[in-house]
Amino acid sequence: MEIGVLALQGAFIEHEMMLEKLGVSVREIRQKKDLDSQLDGLIIPGGESTVMGKLLVDLDLVDSLNEKIGKGLPAFGTCAGLILLAKEVDGKPGLLGTMNISAKRNAYGRQSGSFVATEVFAYKRSVLMTFIRAPYIESVDHSVEILARVDGNIVAARENNILVTAFHPELDGDTFVHEYFLDIVKKYIESQKNEA
Amino acid sequence: MSNERNELNKQLAQMLKGGVIMDVTTPEQAKIAQAAGACAVMALERIPADIRSAGGVSRMSDPAMIKSIQDAVTIPVMAKCRIGHFMEAKVLEAIDIDYIDESEVLSPADDKYHIDKNGFSTPFVCGARDLGEALRRVAEGATMIRTKGEPGTGDVVQAVRHMRLINSQIRLVQNMRKDELFEAAKEFQVPLDLLCFVHANGKLPVVNFAAGGIATPADAALMMHLGAQGVFVGSGIFKSGNPQKRAEAIVNAVTNYQDARLVAELSTDLGEAMVGINEDEIKIIMEQRGL
């Protein structure tokens, strides 16, 4: 199993450390050529969504990523990653736009609004959720499963192969959400084998 | 400041990693910076090169000017206060700034004491020339460090010197025997627990950016190779011939600093770089402010 971590800007090393803790190989994606050989999953980390969006365009990565995710490649976006994957952001089209959700950027305001909460994730168990100048999900299509809410706002969701969280599971040492993503990846690998 | 707030503030700096923080003086410049891929902007009335040439006392910017920049962009907005001027810091906190830079670029308000940053919920970034300065600022509550460099010169030599020194001192501490740390804490004039963190982890307890004199994509890539986790560009962008193009090129160079061929492309046809002043030609040495 090899997971790509988009390493253009932001907290990508933190995701890599979580994956290494779980014994998974990691490939940093900085340019188009990094996508040449096969990947089993992709993580889009937290950071500044405008920066990553700009670099995705400059480095001509948008179409390649969309094609892969469209074909079923498991993708996991945290915070800025959620914004990039959302179909709609603050009423405008999202950059990758592969997931049928509508996101609100900086939904909790500036840094003074950043906070920590503990809520149940995916009806399984409570996890610590760190929100840094975070977005939340304003609305979702029927095809989207809501995985967590904080104060009534949607902060984690899944649509088929795409998982997003408004919080940062890579920051708190708990690998639970990453393990949930790796389950999606494992099923994807199995389905690929069956097709072959 | 609660532990939780301290963690959140360190974590915001983690989100800025691999990015470029740009000095801006107007909402128009802030928009250009954001469109070019800045991960945050530093709102200030005069960029360091102009502070240097204007002389006189340099202070916190007008809150109205900072607010106009907050309204213009969605990325984090930082602003500078004078070293030791906790009242300027409180003003910046009151206008909900995302990060305060207690900065040697402005005239120091206190030649002995830095701000007790632990008393604030707003995060602080501070400059450092060596490991001792860096850990003293962290002890005072800074949740992000940057090299001091020599701002407003376009000369990268001091930023290089500071980044190399901090990282070589980290390696030195990392390789010490545990029983040598007590003496080392005295020599570095830092709290023992912070030095123990460096010994165990081989890095600062907070994110460390490069700042001061960075003017080209190659400068930025150089600093990333030397261990910077991102860069501040002050005068280098809006004192150059084509700010937008240069800003974009520096952002791209920070992401792909390991690819010299790409940095070569990015360095092509950027127009004139800021003129720059050499280290031995300047009268005010900002790096010696606040040790």
HADDOCK unambig.tbl for C-alpha pairs under 7 A between the chains (distance, minus, plus):
assign (segid A and resid 8 and name CA) (segid B and resid 255 and name CA) 5.36 0.50 0.50
assign (segid A and resid 9 and name CA) (segid B and resid 17 and name CA) 6.29 0.50 0.50
assign (segid A and resid 9 and name CA) (segid B and resid 18 and name CA) 4.59 0.50 0.50
assign (segid A and resid 9 and name CA) (segid B and resid 19 and name CA) 5.81 0.50 0.50
assign (segid A and resid 9 and name CA) (segid B and resid 255 and name CA) 6.57 0.50 0.50
assign (segid A and resid 10 and name CA) (segid B and resid 14 and name CA) 6.76 0.50 0.50
assign (segid A and resid 10 and name CA) (segid B and resid 15 and name CA) 4.59 0.50 0.50
assign (segid A and resid 10 and name CA) (segid B and resid 16 and name CA) 5.49 0.50 0.50
assign (segid A and resid 10 and name CA) (segid B and resid 17 and name CA) 4.93 0.50 0.50
assign (segid A and resid 10 and name CA) (segid B and resid 18 and name CA) 5.81 0.50 0.50
assign (segid A and resid 11 and name CA) (segid B and resid 14 and name CA) 5.79 0.50 0.50
assign (segid A and resid 11 and name CA) (segid B and resid 15 and name CA) 5.19 0.50 0.50
assign (segid A and resid 11 and name CA) (segid B and resid 17 and name CA) 6.51 0.50 0.50
assign (segid A and resid 30 and name CA) (segid B and resid 256 and name CA) 6.85 0.50 0.50
assign (segid A and resid 46 and name CA) (segid B and resid 15 and name CA) 6.14 0.50 0.50
assign (segid A and resid 47 and name CA) (segid B and resid 15 and name CA) 4.34 0.50 0.50
assign (segid A and resid 47 and name CA) (segid B and resid 16 and name CA) 6.00 0.50 0.50
assign (segid A and resid 48 and name CA) (segid B and resid 39 and name CA) 5.81 0.50 0.50
assign (segid A and resid 50 and name CA) (segid B and resid 37 and name CA) 6.47 0.50 0.50
assign (segid A and resid 51 and name CA) (segid B and resid 37 and name CA) 4.39 0.50 0.50
assign (segid A and resid 51 and name CA) (segid B and resid 38 and name CA) 6.33 0.50 0.50
assign (segid A and resid 51 and name CA) (segid B and resid 39 and name CA) 6.01 0.50 0.50
assign (segid A and resid 54 and name CA) (segid B and resid 37 and name CA) 6.00 0.50 0.50
assign (segid A and resid 110 and name CA) (segid B and resid 98 and name CA) 6.21 0.50 0.50
assign (segid A and resid 111 and name CA) (segid B and resid 98 and name CA) 5.15 0.50 0.50
assign (segid A and resid 112 and name CA) (segid B and resid 96 and name CA) 6.85 0.50 0.50
assign (segid A and resid 112 and name CA) (segid B and resid 122 and name CA) 6.73 0.50 0.50
assign (segid A and resid 114 and name CA) (segid B and resid 8 and name CA) 6.92 0.50 0.50
assign (segid A and resid 132 and name CA) (segid B and resid 8 and name CA) 6.94 0.50 0.50
assign (segid A and resid 132 and name CA) (segid B and resid 12 and name CA) 6.25 0.50 0.50
